[in-house]
Amino acid sequence: MRFVYLLLCIAGTALPLAQFVPWLSANGLNVPLLLQQATSSNIAAFAWTDVLISGLATIALICVEGRRLRMRRLWMPLSSIVIGPSLALPLFLYLRERHLAEMKEDAR
């Protein structure tokens, strides 16, 4: 599963940025325009609301599960939420799988 999570990290970074970078190049960091376009239709508002809620759920999962397992470097998936949950969640799951494998090795 770790390989799948790494592939999802790549896709979760490349695909959203492939949409955002051209917009950013054309408009600069124009936050009012970004918010206006993000909420310009019901479907756009639906998508952004979904991303926001997914991001909050991802942050909660990282904090709760990461602390429960005593994982290190939780700052990595937490800071990657800036790119989006499409990077933060698979990155956390990759790090979690790696941590669980290390715990299993240490138990032997």
Buried (B, 14 or more C-beta within 10 A) or exposed (E): EEEEBEEBBEEBBEEBBEEEEEEEEEEEEEEEEBEEBBEEEEEEEEEBEEBEEBBEEBBEBBEEBBEEBEBEEBEBBBEBBEBBBBBBBBBBBBBBBEBEEEEEEEEE
